[in-house]
């Protein structure tokens, strides 16, 4: 019995020591980077990386690496050669995952083809050429529901155009007419409640949407940038495929 208690005490001591060491290293790294890179963006998280002796620095959804003293900064991808995995890519994918079911769909333009059983969300700017190309490709998709969150981030008349589209009597048809045919949206009526646009912008910042189009899938993963109908169909089919146990 005594030996069992001693073993447990040793394990708890080792765990506590490891935790304190990690905290100490994090503090050292934060202090060193703050002193050496005073203009650097705020660090959100510091933690040990999968590679022994290398620490991960997270700024938003971006990953950097450093040594335990914060003397060196590495930018690049960490590859597990044995497992043939891009560990940096996996980590960024994890950070970028969103809770699709809890997106504020009331603030989105919505249209569907067929049954609409397959759902995607798109963050788009009305003046984004890639968004227009992507929107045209979406018309080829079967059984899909598309939620479009307007985010005027490209400057120019994007805010006014977004407001005009959102405030239109049939805003989904107005959106499609502009994106597919170039038909100018009617001027927004006075007193229109366009608060959804500001909420969309706040949401895009929260989940680190930095460009358009940004496509969110039902499993919480995202596709940055426009993709063709063939690639999107492949991704959607992969979501519905039965998992292998």
C-alpha positions as CSV (number, residue, x, y, z in Angstrom):
1,X,0.0,0.0,0.0
2,X,2.8,2.4,0.9
3,X,4.5,1.7,-2.4
4,X,1.3,2.5,-4.2
5,X,1.0,5.9,-2.4
6,X,4.7,6.7,-3.1
7,X,4.2,5.9,-6.8
8,X,1.1,8.1,-7.0
9,X,3.0,10.9,-5.2
10,X,5.9,10.6,-7.7
11,X,3.5,10.8,-10.7
12,X,1.7,13.9,-9.3
13,X,5.0,15.5,-8.6
14,X,6.2,14.9,-12.1
15,X,3.0,16.3,-13.5
16,X,3.2,19.4,-11.4
17,X,6.8,19.9,-12.4
18,X,6.0,19.6,-16.1
19,X,3.2,22.1,-15.7
20,X,5.4,24.6,-13.9
21,X,8.1,24.2,-16.5
22,X,5.6,24.8,-19.3
23,X,4.3,28.0,-17.5
24,X,7.9,29.1,-16.9
25,X,8.8,28.6,-20.6
26,X,5.7,30.5,-21.7
27,X,6.5,33.4,-19.5
28,X,10.1,33.5,-20.7
29,X,9.0,33.4,-24.4
30,X,6.4,36.1,-23.9
31,X,8.9,38.4,-22.1
32,X,11.6,37.7,-24.7
33,X,9.4,38.4,-27.7
34,X,7.9,41.5,-26.1
35,X,11.4,42.9,-25.6
36,X,12.8,41.9,-29.0
37,X,9.7,42.6,-31.1
38,X,7.8,45.4,-29.3
39,X,5.7,46.1,-32.4
40,X,4.6,42.4,-32.8
41,X,0.9,41.6,-32.7
42,X,-0.6,40.3,-29.5
43,X,0.2,36.7,-28.9
44,X,-3.0,34.7,-28.1
45,X,-1.4,31.4,-27.0
46,X,2.0,29.8,-26.4
47,X,2.3,26.1,-26.0
48,X,4.7,23.2,-26.7
49,X,4.6,22.0,-30.3
50,X,4.6,18.3,-31.3
51,X,8.3,18.6,-31.9
52,X,10.4,18.4,-28.8
53,X,12.1,21.6,-27.9
54,X,10.0,23.7,-30.2
55,X,7.2,26.0,-29.0
56,X,4.1,27.1,-30.9
57,X,3.1,30.7,-31.0
58,X,-0.5,31.5,-32.0
59,X,-1.5,34.9,-33.2
60,X,-5.2,34.8,-34.2
61,X,-5.3,31.8,-36.5
62,X,-1.7,32.1,-37.6
63,X,1.0,29.8,-36.3
64,X,4.7,30.5,-35.7
65,X,7.4,28.6,-33.8
66,X,10.2,29.5,-31.4
67,X,12.8,28.0,-29.1
68,X,12.3,27.7,-25.3
69,X,14.1,31.1,-24.8
70,X,12.2,33.1,-27.4
71,X,15.5,33.8,-29.2
72,X,14.5,32.5,-32.6
73,X,11.3,32.8,-34.6
74,X,10.4,30.2,-37.3
75,X,7.8,30.8,-40.0
76,X,6.8,27.7,-42.0
77,X,5.2,24.3,-41.8
78,X,6.0,21.6,-39.3
79,X,5.9,18.2,-41.0
80,X,5.8,14.8,-39.3
81,X,7.8,12.7,-41.8
82,X,7.0,9.4,-40.1
83,X,3.3,9.9,-40.1
84,X,3.4,12.0,-43.3
85,X,1.3,14.7,-41.8
86,X,1.5,18.5,-42.1
87,X,1.1,19.4,-38.4
88,X,0.9,23.1,-39.0
89,X,-1.9,22.7,-41.6
90,X,-3.8,20.4,-39.2
91,X,-3.5,22.9,-36.4
92,X,-4.7,25.8,-38.6
93,X,-7.6,23.8,-39.8
94,X,-8.6,23.1,-36.2
95,X,-8.3,26.8,-35.3
96,X,-10.4,27.8,-38.3
97,X,-13.3,25.3,-37.6
98,X,-16.6,27.0,-36.8
99,X,-19.9,25.8,-35.3
100,X,-22.0,25.8,-38.4
101,X,-25.3,25.2,-36.7
102,X,-24.9,28.3,-34.6
103,X,-24.2,30.7,-37.4
104,X,-26.7,33.7,-37.4
105,X,-28.6,32.6,-40.5
106,X,-31.1,35.4,-40.0
107,X,-28.4,37.8,-41.2
108,X,-27.7,35.9,-44.4
109,X,-29.2,35.9,-47.9
110,X,-30.6,32.4,-48.6
111,X,-31.4,30.5,-51.7
112,X,-31.5,26.8,-52.6
113,X,-31.5,24.3,-55.4
114,X,-33.4,21.0,-55.3
115,X,-33.9,19.6,-51.8
116,X,-31.4,22.0,-50.3
117,X,-30.2,19.2,-47.9
118,X,-26.5,20.1,-48.3
119,X,-25.7,23.5,-46.7
120,X,-22.9,25.9,-47.1
121,X,-22.2,29.4,-45.8
122,X,-20.4,32.0,-47.9
123,X,-18.9,35.3,-46.8
124,X,-18.9,37.6,-49.8
125,X,-18.4,41.2,-51.0
126,X,-20.6,42.3,-53.9
127,X,-17.6,43.8,-55.7
128,X,-15.5,40.7,-55.4
129,X,-14.8,39.2,-58.8
130,X,-13.9,35.8,-57.4
131,X,-17.2,35.8,-55.5
132,X,-19.1,36.4,-58.8
133,X,-17.2,33.5,-60.4
134,X,-18.0,31.3,-57.4
135,X,-21.7,32.3,-57.4
136,X,-22.0,31.3,-61.0
137,X,-20.5,27.9,-60.2
138,X,-22.9,27.4,-57.4
139,X,-25.8,27.5,-59.8
140,X,-24.6,24.1,-61.1
141,X,-24.8,22.5,-57.6
142,X,-27.7,20.2,-56.9
143,X,-29.7,19.9,-53.6
144,X,-27.8,22.8,-51.9
145,X,-28.8,25.6,-49.6
146,X,-26.5,28.6,-49.7
147,X,-26.3,31.2,-46.9
148,X,-24.5,34.4,-48.0
149,X,-23.2,36.7,-45.4
150,X,-22.5,40.1,-46.9
151,X,-19.3,41.7,-45.7
152,X,-18.2,44.9,-47.6
153,X,-14.5,44.7,-47.1
154,X,-13.1,45.8,-50.5
155,X,-13.8,49.5,-50.2
156,X,-15.2,51.7,-52.9
157,X,-19.0,51.4,-53.0
158,X,-19.1,48.0,-51.4
159,X,-20.8,49.3,-48.3
160,X,-23.5,51.2,-50.2
161,X,-24.0,48.2,-52.6
162,X,-24.2,45.8,-49.7
163,X,-26.8,48.0,-48.0
164,X,-28.8,48.4,-51.2
165,X,-28.9,44.6,-51.8
166,X,-29.8,43.7,-48.1
167,X,-32.5,46.4,-48.0
168,X,-34.1,45.3,-51.3
169,X,-37.7,44.0,-51.2
170,X,-36.4,40.6,-52.5
171,X,-32.8,40.8,-51.4
172,X,-31.8,37.3,-52.5
173,X,-33.1,37.9,-56.1
174,X,-31.4,41.3,-56.1
175,X,-28.1,39.7,-55.0
176,X,-28.3,37.0,-57.7
177,X,-29.2,39.5,-60.3
178,X,-26.2,41.6,-59.5
179,X,-23.7,38.8,-59.1
180,X,-24.8,36.8,-62.2
181,X,-26.1,39.5,-64.5
182,X,-24.6,42.7,-63.3
183,X,-28.0,44.3,-62.7
184,X,-27.6,47.3,-60.4
185,X,-29.5,47.0,-57.1
186,X,-32.1,49.7,-56.4
187,X,-31.2,52.4,-54.0
188,X,-31.8,51.4,-50.3
189,X,-34.9,52.9,-48.8
190,X,-34.5,55.4,-46.0
191,X,-34.7,53.9,-42.6
192,X,-33.8,50.4,-43.7
193,X,-32.4,48.2,-40.9
194,X,-29.0,47.3,-42.2
195,X,-27.6,46.1,-38.8
196,X,-27.0,42.6,-40.2
197,X,-24.1,43.9,-42.3
198,X,-22.3,45.2,-39.2
199,X,-23.0,42.0,-37.4
200,X,-21.6,40.1,-40.3
201,X,-18.5,42.1,-40.3
202,X,-18.0,41.5,-36.6
203,X,-18.6,37.8,-37.1
204,X,-16.0,37.7,-39.9
205,X,-13.4,39.3,-37.7
206,X,-14.3,36.9,-34.8
207,X,-13.7,33.8,-37.0
208,X,-10.8,35.3,-38.9
209,X,-12.4,35.6,-42.3
210,X,-9.7,37.8,-44.1
211,X,-10.8,37.6,-47.7
212,X,-13.8,36.7,-49.9
213,X,-15.2,34.4,-50.8
214,X,-14.8,32.4,-47.6
215,X,-16.8,29.1,-47.7
216,X,-17.9,27.3,-44.6
217,X,-19.0,23.7,-44.6
218,X,-21.4,21.9,-42.3
219,X,-18.6,20.0,-40.6
220,X,-17.1,23.3,-39.4
221,X,-14.2,23.4,-41.9
222,X,-13.7,26.1,-44.5
223,X,-12.5,26.6,-48.0
224,X,-10.5,29.8,-48.4
225,X,-11.2,31.4,-51.8
226,X,-13.3,30.4,-54.8
227,X,-13.4,26.8,-55.8
228,X,-15.0,25.2,-58.9
229,X,-18.2,23.3,-58.8
230,X,-16.4,20.0,-59.3
231,X,-14.1,20.5,-56.3
232,X,-17.0,21.8,-54.1
233,X,-19.1,18.7,-55.1
234,X,-16.2,16.5,-54.1
235,X,-16.0,18.2,-50.7
236,X,-19.8,17.9,-50.1
237,X,-19.9,14.3,-51.1
238,X,-17.0,13.6,-48.7
239,X,-19.2,15.1,-45.9
240,X,-22.1,12.8,-46.6
241,X,-20.0,9.7,-47.1
242,X,-20.2,7.1,-44.2
243,X,-17.3,7.2,-41.9
244,X,-14.9,4.3,-41.8
245,X,-14.6,2.6,-38.4
